[in-house]
Amino acid sequence: MQHTLRLALATATAAALTGGLLTFSAATATAADSTLVPQADFNGDGKGDVAFSADGAYVSGKEWAGQLVVLYGTSTGVSSAKRSTISQNTTGTPGSAEAGDAFGAETAYADFNGDGYDDVAVGSPGEDVGSDKDGGSLAILWGSASGITGKGVTVADPAPTSHDYWGKNLAAGDFDGDGRADLAVGSNTATIYVLKGGFSSSGTAGGRYTIKPPIMGTDAGGPLNLTAGNINGGPETDLVVDGYENSSEYGWNRNYYVPGTASGLSISGAKTLKPGVITAIGDIDADGYGDVVSGAYWNTTTEDGTPVPDSGKGGKVWVTHGSDGGPLTTSATGITQDTGNVPGTAEGNDFFGYELDLGDVNGDGYLDLAIGVAGENIGSAVNTGTVTVLYGSATGLNTGSGAQSFAQSTAGVPGSDENDDHFGQDVKLDDVTGDGRADLVVGSTENAGNGAVTYLPSTGAKITTSGSRTVSPSTSGVSTTGTPYFGANFAD
């Protein structure tokens, strides 16, 4: 099974987009039900918590059974000292650990049962369900005063004979504005199931409907990512679907905005967006509308020289501002490592925009952007990776000054630059200390796929390396047998 299952299941074409150079996966999309970006609080203590996958982990000797790890926020940040590590063998968790399940490959959080604690929806897209090979399964693990303990329920697949990899894509938001968290679920087909809020203790949703964005051909394998967020400023959450159409040899990436309405998500108002396999949504310029940030991390051409539309050398990040009418698609702005004073130089397969997340690092009311540059080479280290932080302002992201860049060779950052670390494999901006400022959490594929999570706190004005630390699988109850990919996919 490839690393990691999230895109290995969905992106034969993502490899084509990079001319076959895709060797690791992009993470899930950001869930948001306001123009800000809500953070998870599974134990209700007011500090942000971070949940992430180790979907390649061995459990009871079963390869790629998968685990979910939750790091709880404290006044000194996150560490393995305060955590939960959950598998399908954990008491109360639905199912049992089996080879290839990839439990935790996809996750999304919200308060699905309305008890005041955030819960986490967990996909196991490789799970065999009876005789249905790779049918996939989906569970909700309930939050509590003790956090995520493993207590949860199965969310039944409504159409198991119509698709495989149920739970491959997840996004949570209030798509109909009724005050209850809904859950959008993808599989290996173009149909997206929307499970309405009001989930019962048995896992039954408050209702169900489907949408089918006009993006994917017969061989598309379903959406690449789903991202929820409020783009048009209304009471309902909107959805961005990252996918591709296969009308060309390479099946170019194509993304769609699907607005929320009082009746739920509506395809009739869909708009085509700039490309990107990963998307984040939040109000960067504080105008009351969520902005769409898309990471098109591939090169300008494929290996055979075929031009790739709307791309940049080494990757490009597209920013599309929101409005009453949804995203302003005609005025999107592209950012590369050659834009202004953005750190680095656009070259080769840097994978600039491989991962994205928004949060307010300095508390000025404008959202800032963390960008994973997971393929960056530093010196003789190939694919060692970096993370860039761009700061928001009234005019959008500031590419002129103040940007930051972090690698494992940056003074104060734990570790060192090594081949294939892919530092920036995932990024998360959450206030895990409770001081009102977003801190940076970075995933990598450290040590040949063992993986690691690096914590870099906010000073209140910017991200700092002072007080940084690494969280490893060996201190978090995750076996380093095989390739657990600890920290490959943060819940959003």
FENMO-V322979 format. One record per pair of residues at least 6 apart in sequence whose ideal C-beta (glycine too) atoms are under 8 Angstrom apart, sorted by sequence separation. I is the first residue (numbers start at 1). J is the second residue. If there is no record, write none. Layout:
BEGIN
i: {I,I}
j: {J,J}
END
This chain:
BEGIN
i: {2,15,32,41,43,58,59,72,87,88,95,97,111,113,128,129,142,160,174,176,186,187,199,216,230,232,245,259,260,283,285,301,302,310,321,322,336,337,344,346,360,362,377,378,391,392,407,408,415,431,433,445,446,457,458,473,474,478,1,7,15,30,31,41,42,56,57,58,59,71,86,88,89,111,112,127,128,129,141,144,174,175,185,186,198,199,216,230,231,244,245,258,259,283,284,300,301,320,321,335,337,338,360,361,376,377,390,391,406,408,409,431,432,444,456,457,459,473,14,40,41,56,57,59,71,74,88,89,95,110,111,126,127,129,141,173,174,184,185,197,198,215,229,230,244,258,261,282,283,300,310,320,337,338,344,359,360,375,376,378,390,408,409,415,430,431,443,444,456,478,39,40,42,55,57,71,88,109,110,112,125,127,141,142,157,172,173,175,184,185,196,197,198,228,229,231,244,245,258,281,282,284,299,320,337,358,359,374,376,390,408,429,430,432,443,444,456,457,39,40,56,57,72,87,88,109,126,127,141,142,172,184,185,195,196,213,228,243,244,259,281,298,321,336,337,358,375,376,407,408,429,443,444,457,476,11,40,55,71,72,109,110,125,141,142,172,173,183,184,195,196,228,229,242,243,258,259,281,282,300,320,358,359,374,391,429,430,442,443,457,473,14,54,55,71,72,108,109,124,140,171,172,182,183,195,196,227,228,243,258,280,281,299,300,320,357,358,373,391,428,429,441,442,456,53,54,70,88,107,108,123,124,139,140,170,171,182,195,196,226,227,242,243,257,279,280,298,300,319,320,337,356,357,372,373,390,408,427,428,441,455,473,11,53,54,69,70,107,123,124,139,170,182,194,226,241,256,257,279,296,299,318,319,356,373,389,427,428,441,442,454,455,472,7,53,54,69,70,88,107,123,124,139,140,169,170,182,193,194,226,227,240,241,256,257,279,296,299,318,319,337,355,356,372,373,388,389,408,427,440,441,454,455,52,53,68,69,70,87,106,107,122,138,139,169,170,180,181,193,194,225,226,240,256,257,278,279,296,299,318,319,336,355,356,371,388,389,407,426,427,439,440,454,455,471,8,51,52,68,69,106,121,122,137,138,169,180,193,194,225,240,241,255,256,276,278,298,317,318,355,370,371,388,389,406,426,439,440,453,454,7,51,67,68,104,105,121,122,167,168,169,179,180,192,223,224,239,240,254,255,276,277,297,316,317,353,354,370,371,387,424,425,439,440,452,453,6,7,51,52,67,68,103,104,105,106,121,122,138,166,168,175,178,191,192,223,224,238,239,255,273,275,276,277,278,296,297,316,317,352,353,354,355,370,371,386,387,423,424,425,439,452,453,4,5,6,50,51,67,104,105,120,137,167,168,176,191,192,223,224,238,255,274,276,277,295,296,316,353,354,369,386,387,424,425,438,452,3,4,6,49,50,66,103,105,119,120,136,166,191,192,222,238,239,254,255,273,275,276,296,315,351,352,354,368,369,386,423,437,452,3,6,49,65,66,102,119,135,165,183,190,238,253,274,295,296,312,314,315,351,368,385,422,450,451,2,49,50,65,101,102,119,120,164,165,169,174,190,220,236,237,252,253,294,313,314,350,351,368,369,384,421,422,423,432,435,437,440,450,49,102,103,119,163,164,220,236,253,255,293,294,310,312,351,352,368,384,421,433,439,47,48,101,102,117,118,135,163,190,220,236,293,313,350,351,366,367,420,421,433,435,47,100,101,117,163,180,190,215,220,231,234,236,239,292,293,294,312,349,350,366,425,446,45,47,100,115,117,162,216,219,232,238,292,293,348,350,366,431,42,45,47,50,59,100,112,115,117,120,129,132,136,138,155,163,213,215,216,217,218,231,291,292,361,364,366,369,418,420,43,49,59,60,95,98,113,119,132,135,136,137,138,162,215,216,217,224,291,292,344,348,362,378,42,57,59,98,122,134,135,136,137,155,190,213,215,216,217,230,291,292,361,379,450,66,129,133,134,135,136,192,220,291,315,376,378,415,423,41,65,95,111,132,136,138,190,219,289,290,314,344,360,65,188,189,190,240,289,313,314,384,447,449,450,451,453,65,100,121,159,188,192,217,242,275,287,289,312,313,314,384,406,449,450,451,452,453,62,64,65,66,68,158,187,242,257,275,284,287,289,292,313,314,315,317,384,448,449,451,452,62,63,64,65,66,67,68,88,101,186,242,274,275,285,314,315,316,317,337,352,381,383,384,385,387,406,408,449,450,451,60,62,63,64,65,66,67,186,242,284,314,315,316,381,382,383,384,385,386,387,415,451,59,64,65,66,314,315,379,381,382,383,384,385,386,62,66,68,126,215,240,255,283,315,317,378,383,384,385,415,125,155,186,215,312,381,385,387,414,445,125,215,240,276,413,95,125,184,214,276,344,94,123,124,125,213,238,253,275,343,413,444,445,59,95,123,155,184,274,344,443,94,122,123,213,273,343,443,56,93,121,123,274,342,408,443,55,123,138,156,211,273,375,443,55,93,153,155,342,374,376,4,6,55,121,153,154,192,299,374,441,5,54,55,70,153,155,158,231,299,374,406,4,5,53,121,136,229,230,337,373,374,389,4,52,53,68,225,227,229,238,240,242,250,317,372,412,413,3,53,169,175,190,214,224,225,227,228,229,297,298,371,372,387,412,53,68,168,169,211,213,225,227,273,297,317,372,411,412,414,1,52,86,168,169,171,173,182,184,209,211,212,233,271,274,297,335,372,387,410,413,414,415,51,169,170,171,172,173,211,214,233,250,252,271,273,297,371,412,414,92,93,165,169,171,173,177,213,232,233,249,252,269,272,295,296,297,342,370,406,51,66,92,93,94,177,231,250,271,274,295,315,341,370,404,5,91,92,93,94,95,140,163,177,230,231,273,294,295,340,341,370,385,404,406,90,92,94,112,176,177,230,231,274,295,339,340,341,343,402,106,174,175,229,231,295,314,342,343,344,368,426,64,86,106,108,110,121,125,174,175,294,335,341,343,425,426,428,1,84,105,106,107,108,109,110,140,174,175,229,293,333,425,426,427,84,86,106,108,139,173,175,335,426,84,173,293,84,114,173,42,259,171,196,361,40,49,51,112,257,355,359,111,194,257,354,355,357,359,368,370,372,110,112,194,354,355,356,357,358,359,391,44,355,357,359,44,68,110,363,389,43,284,363,389,42,72,108,278,321,362,41,42,278,280,282,293,295,361,31,33,41,42,70,276,278,279,280,281,282,295,319,360,361,28,31,40,42,70,278,280,297,319,360,361,28,31,286,359,361,28,40,68,286,184,285,286,182,284,114,177,284,114,176,283,284,112,175,176,177,282,284,113,174,176,112,113,173,176,113,176,238,175,233,280,175,232,233,231,232,233,230,232,232,232,231,9,231,362,5,51,361,363,4,49,362,1,6,44,362,5,6,43,361,362,1,4,42,43,44,361,41,42,43,361,43,43,42,291,42,286,285,284,285,286,285,285,285,284,284,9,9,5,5,1,357,357,33,31,33,28,31,32,33,28,29,31,28,33,10,9,10,9,10,6,10,9,37,35,33,35,29,31,32,33,34,28,29,30,31,32,33,26,28,29,30,31,32,35,26,29,30,33,32,12,13,13,12,11,14,10,29,9,10,10,11,29,10,7,17,14,13,13,16,17,16,17,16,17,17,13,13,14,13,37,37,37,36,35,36,35,29,30,32,29,30,32,26,27,29,30,26,30,35,35,35,32,17,14,227,11,26,7,26,21,21,18,19,18,19,17,18,19,20,21,19,20,18,19,17,19,16,19,35,17,37,39,37,171,37,36,30,30,21,26,27,30,26,37,18,36,24,78,77,77,73,76,73,74,75,73,74,75,23,73,71,73,77,78,120,52,78,79,78,50,77,50,77,49,48,50,71,107,109,48,49,106,107,108,109,47,48,105,107,108,47,104,107,47,48,47,46,45,40,77,79,39,50,52,76,80,85,37,39,77,79,80,85,56,78,83,85,83,80,80,54,24,27,27,71,24,52,50,69,69,69,67,67,27,57,67,69,64,69,54,63,59,24,57,58,57,58,54,58,57,56,58,56,57,56,57,56,57,54,55,54,53,54,56,54,55,52,53,54,55,52,53,52,53,52,52,51,52,50,51,50,3,3,40,27,28,31,27,28,30,25,27,28,29,25,28,27,3,4,3,6,6,4,3,4}
j: {8,21,38,47,49,64,65,78,93,94,101,103,117,119,134,135,148,166,180,182,192,193,205,222,236,238,251,265,266,289,291,307,308,316,327,328,342,343,350,352,366,368,383,384,397,398,413,414,421,437,439,451,452,463,464,479,480,484,8,14,22,37,38,48,49,63,64,65,66,78,93,95,96,118,119,134,135,136,148,151,181,182,192,193,205,206,223,237,238,251,252,265,266,290,291,307,308,327,328,342,344,345,367,368,383,384,397,398,413,415,416,438,439,451,463,464,466,480,22,48,49,64,65,67,79,82,96,97,103,118,119,134,135,137,149,181,182,192,193,205,206,223,237,238,252,266,269,290,291,308,318,328,345,346,352,367,368,383,384,386,398,416,417,423,438,439,451,452,464,486,48,49,51,64,66,80,97,118,119,121,134,136,150,151,166,181,182,184,193,194,205,206,207,237,238,240,253,254,267,290,291,293,308,329,346,367,368,383,385,399,417,438,439,441,452,453,465,466,49,50,66,67,82,97,98,119,136,137,151,152,182,194,195,205,206,223,238,253,254,269,291,308,331,346,347,368,385,386,417,418,439,453,454,467,486,22,51,66,82,83,120,121,136,152,153,183,184,194,195,206,207,239,240,253,254,269,270,292,293,311,331,369,370,385,402,440,441,453,454,468,484,26,66,67,83,84,120,121,136,152,183,184,194,195,207,208,239,240,255,270,292,293,311,312,332,369,370,385,403,440,441,453,454,468,66,67,83,101,120,121,136,137,152,153,183,184,195,208,209,239,240,255,256,270,292,293,311,313,332,333,350,369,370,385,386,403,421,440,441,454,468,486,25,67,68,83,84,121,137,138,153,184,196,208,240,255,270,271,293,310,313,332,333,370,387,403,441,442,455,456,468,469,486,22,68,69,84,85,103,122,138,139,154,155,184,185,197,208,209,241,242,255,256,271,272,294,311,314,333,334,352,370,371,387,388,403,404,423,442,455,456,469,470,68,69,84,85,86,103,122,123,138,154,155,185,186,196,197,209,210,241,242,256,272,273,294,295,312,315,334,335,352,371,372,387,404,405,423,442,443,455,456,470,471,487,25,68,69,85,86,123,138,139,154,155,186,197,210,211,242,257,258,272,273,293,295,315,334,335,372,387,388,405,406,423,443,456,457,470,471,25,69,85,86,122,123,139,140,185,186,187,197,198,210,241,242,257,258,272,273,294,295,315,334,335,371,372,388,389,405,442,443,457,458,470,471,25,26,70,71,86,87,122,123,124,125,140,141,157,185,187,194,197,210,211,242,243,257,258,274,292,294,295,296,297,315,316,335,336,371,372,373,374,389,390,405,406,442,443,444,458,471,472,24,25,26,70,71,87,124,125,140,157,187,188,196,211,212,243,244,258,275,294,296,297,315,316,336,373,374,389,406,407,444,445,458,472,24,25,27,70,71,87,124,126,140,141,157,187,212,213,243,259,260,275,276,294,296,297,317,336,372,373,375,389,390,407,444,458,473,25,28,71,87,88,124,141,157,187,205,212,260,275,296,317,318,334,336,337,373,390,407,444,472,473,25,72,73,88,124,125,142,143,187,188,192,197,213,243,259,260,275,276,317,336,337,373,374,391,392,407,444,445,446,455,458,460,463,473,73,126,127,143,187,188,244,260,277,279,317,318,334,336,375,376,392,408,445,457,463,72,73,126,127,142,143,160,188,215,245,261,318,338,375,376,391,392,445,446,458,460,73,126,127,143,189,206,216,241,246,257,260,262,265,318,319,320,338,375,376,392,451,472,72,74,127,142,144,189,243,246,259,265,319,320,375,377,393,458,70,73,75,78,87,128,140,143,145,148,157,160,164,166,183,191,241,243,244,245,246,259,319,320,389,392,394,397,446,448,72,78,88,89,124,127,142,148,161,164,165,166,167,191,244,245,246,253,320,321,373,377,391,407,72,87,89,128,152,164,165,166,167,185,220,243,245,246,247,260,321,322,391,409,480,97,160,164,165,166,167,223,251,322,346,407,409,446,454,73,97,127,143,164,168,170,222,251,321,322,346,376,392,98,221,222,223,273,322,346,347,417,480,482,483,484,486,99,134,155,193,222,226,251,276,309,321,323,346,347,348,418,440,483,484,485,486,487,97,99,100,101,103,193,222,277,292,310,319,322,324,327,348,349,350,352,419,483,484,486,487,98,99,100,101,102,103,104,124,137,222,278,310,311,321,350,351,352,353,373,388,417,419,420,421,423,442,444,485,486,487,97,99,100,101,102,103,104,223,279,321,351,352,353,418,419,420,421,422,423,424,452,488,97,102,103,104,352,353,417,419,420,421,422,423,424,101,105,107,165,254,279,294,322,354,356,417,422,423,424,454,165,195,226,255,352,421,425,427,454,485,166,256,281,317,454,137,167,226,256,318,386,137,166,167,168,256,281,296,318,386,456,487,488,103,139,167,199,228,318,388,487,139,167,168,258,318,388,488,102,139,167,169,320,388,454,489,102,170,185,203,258,320,422,490,103,141,201,203,390,422,424,53,55,104,170,202,203,241,348,423,490,55,104,105,120,203,205,208,281,349,424,456,55,56,104,172,187,280,281,388,424,425,440,56,104,105,120,277,279,281,290,292,294,302,369,424,464,465,56,106,222,228,243,267,277,278,280,281,282,350,351,424,425,440,465,107,122,222,223,265,267,279,281,327,351,371,426,465,466,468,56,107,141,223,224,226,228,237,239,264,266,267,288,326,329,352,390,427,442,465,468,469,470,107,225,226,227,228,229,267,270,289,306,308,327,329,353,427,468,470,149,150,222,226,228,230,234,270,289,290,306,309,326,329,352,353,354,399,427,463,109,124,150,151,152,235,289,308,329,332,353,373,399,428,462,64,150,151,152,153,154,199,222,236,289,290,332,353,354,399,400,429,444,463,465,150,152,154,172,236,237,290,291,334,355,399,400,401,403,462,167,235,236,290,292,356,375,403,404,405,429,487,126,148,168,170,172,183,187,236,237,356,397,403,405,487,488,490,64,147,168,169,170,171,172,173,203,237,238,292,356,396,488,489,490,148,150,170,172,203,237,239,399,490,149,238,358,150,180,239,109,326,239,264,429,109,118,120,181,326,424,428,181,264,327,424,425,427,429,438,440,442,181,183,265,425,426,427,428,429,430,462,116,427,429,431,117,141,183,436,462,117,358,437,463,117,147,183,353,396,437,117,118,354,356,358,369,371,437,108,110,118,119,147,353,355,356,357,358,359,372,396,437,438,106,109,118,120,148,356,358,375,397,438,439,107,110,365,438,440,108,120,148,366,265,366,367,264,366,197,260,367,198,260,367,368,197,260,261,262,367,369,199,260,262,199,200,260,263,201,264,326,264,322,369,265,322,323,322,323,324,322,324,325,326,326,105,327,458,102,148,458,460,102,147,460,100,105,143,461,105,106,143,461,462,102,105,143,144,145,462,143,144,145,463,146,147,147,396,148,392,392,392,393,394,394,395,396,396,397,125,126,125,126,126,490,492,172,171,173,169,172,173,174,170,171,173,171,181,165,165,168,168,169,168,188,188,229,229,228,230,225,227,228,229,230,225,226,227,228,229,230,224,226,227,228,229,230,233,225,228,229,237,237,219,220,221,221,221,224,221,240,221,222,223,224,242,224,224,244,244,244,246,249,250,250,251,251,252,253,250,251,253,253,280,281,282,282,282,283,283,278,279,281,279,280,282,277,278,280,281,278,282,288,289,290,290,277,277,492,277,295,277,297,298,299,297,298,298,299,298,299,301,302,303,302,303,302,303,302,304,302,306,322,308,357,359,358,492,359,360,356,357,349,354,355,358,355,367,349,367,374,432,432,433,430,433,431,432,433,432,433,434,383,433,432,434,439,441,491,426,453,455,455,428,455,430,457,430,430,432,453,489,491,431,432,489,490,491,492,431,432,489,491,492,432,489,492,433,434,434,434,434,430,467,469,430,441,443,467,471,476,429,431,469,471,472,477,449,471,476,478,477,475,476,451,422,425,426,471,425,453,453,476,477,478,477,478,443,473,484,486,482,487,473,482,479,445,478,479,479,481,478,482,482,482,484,483,484,484,485,485,486,484,485,485,485,486,488,487,488,486,487,488,489,487,488,488,489,489,490,490,491,490,491,491,445,449,491,488,489,492,489,490,492,488,490,491,492,489,492,492,483,485,485,488,489,488,488,489}
END
